[in-house]
Amino acid sequence: MTIQALGSLVERQCESNAHRRFLVEVGGRGVTYGELRSSARAWAAALSEPGIQVGDNVALMMPTSIDWVASWAGVGAVGARCVAVHASLLGSSLRYVVEQSKSVVCVVHVDYLDEMVKMCSDLPSVRAFIVVGGGGKNGVRSALPSVYYADSLVQEGKSVHRLDDEEASNGEFGIVYTSGTTGKSKGVRMSWALLARLFGGTPFDALTDEDTWYLPLPMSHLAGMAAVHSAAAAGSMVVLRDGWRTQDFWDDVSEYGCTASILGGSMASFLLKSPPTTLENSTSLRYLSVTPIPADVAQFQSRFGVQIFTLWGLSETGSVTYSELGPQCPGTCGRLRPGDQLRLVDADGNDVADGEVGEAWVKAPHDGLTAGYFDMPAETAAVFVDGWFHSGDLLRRDEGGNYYFVGRLKDSIRRSGENVSAAELEQEVNAHNKVRDSAAVGVPSGYGDEDIKVFVEVLPGEDFDADELREFLRSRVPKFMIPRYIQVIDVLPRTDTGRVKKDQLRALSAT
């Protein structure tokens, strides 16, 4: 039996590496494997207070931190599932995730408590909030669900039944929300085996207990969780940076002697366009995953003296293709993972020839794909057809078997490393009292991912101001969803069935 649950991996490392440093917060505290084990056990015991049972969902909304990892491990130890909530979610987007996931308990940092209470305290599934990062008295506040404070609730020494390694490793550990297409975001049911697929088999497999990861991605991201999971399997250390800052990257890598890291979205382009520093020329980095791979990969590797690799996959699939260190084919997203099957098909489901673009359909061995979307049977059935997962991503393959990511059929936008649901953004834009209708599309940012452009139909007789709309959105959506471009349009182009022709809007943006 392969041990894959995070808590079980930590327990195994403690057999020989209990005093080895596991997690360090930049500028903050650090814990050993043994200390994280104790904290995870304390979280597992604490979750019995609000009555968490096997199969319950627990929402985690915290900064990237040791508390995030410890509570995640504790949730898994008692057979519950963590619901990864991005710390910047606001308003109806936050409410939707907690409500759709039927979360029973919300573990929330004190900085986000007011928004969580405002949007979610009346949800029928929510029994309690556990507050991290602030002291207080446990109990009930007026008509709200019970409010507990981690400082007093999570105490070492308490005992509770935990799943054994086999039970924990074979189950689903959580739900990760992925951007919607023409509707709301969908909760991907995540197993430990699926999480291990993201970096398993890639050059990261060579990492050992002498390596140190640098993690500048949110723990609510699949890649963030996969990095910590991979580190625990190898006995490595992880340096947690809450929030990406280009100017801090080389300082952090140098200070902590990091040997591996992950860059997503436009991070690599930001580094390449930043002024040279003395630290970048003496880096300890040996393994760097960059997705998508920058067009000027040779310049990146030459300037920073580090070889990179890249991959392609989704939350539903883990990595399906991945490259070697220092890929020789510009723009590639690697070659097919051994054991997987990947078809590129046209609109009629026919396989396309090498060199042509097609939608990627994926089939993988047992546990290689998600079991589906949480409480969304129709949406699950729509993408899993005859054993094939229809990804909605467009790829092409060359004659040598190298794959290249081309774009998305899905109505989502990739901005600053975040997946933005166009439908969710449009819903918020349309709530403005001067907007009749809207359509959001992705446009090239110049940094390897996309910026957001919103086309707006204005109500007759209204004096519309784009900055006024941006200000309206600031209290309703995360910062990364605020559109960079806003254009007024008389009438949105539509199909006969009333759907907006976004291909025309993208073409209009390119002129």
Secondary structure, 3 states (H helix, E strand, C coil): CCCCCHHHHHHHHHHHHCCCEEEEECCCCEEEHHHHHHHHHHHHHHCCCCCCCCCCEEEEECCCCHHHHHHHHHHHHCCCEEEECCCCCCHHHHHHHHHHCCCCEEEEEHHHHHHHHHHHCCCCCCCEEEEECCCCCCEECCCCCEEEEHHHHCCCCCCCCCCCHHHHHHCEEEEEEECCCCCCCEEEEEEHHHHHHHHCCCHHHHCCCCCEEEECCCCCCHHHHHHHHHHHHHCCEEEECCCCCHHHHHHHHHHHCCCEEEEECCHHHHHHHCCCCCHHHHCCCCEEEEECCCCCHHHHHHHHCCCEECEEEECCCEEEEECCCCCCCCCCCEEECCCCEEEEECCCCCECCCCCEEEEEEECCCCCCCCCECCCHHHHHHHEECCEEEEEEEEEECCCCCEEEEEECCCEEEECCEEEEHHHHHHHHCCCCCEEEEEEEEEECCCCCEEEEEEEEECCCCCCCHHHHHHHHHCCCCHHHCCCEEEECCCCCECCCCCECHHHHHHHHHC
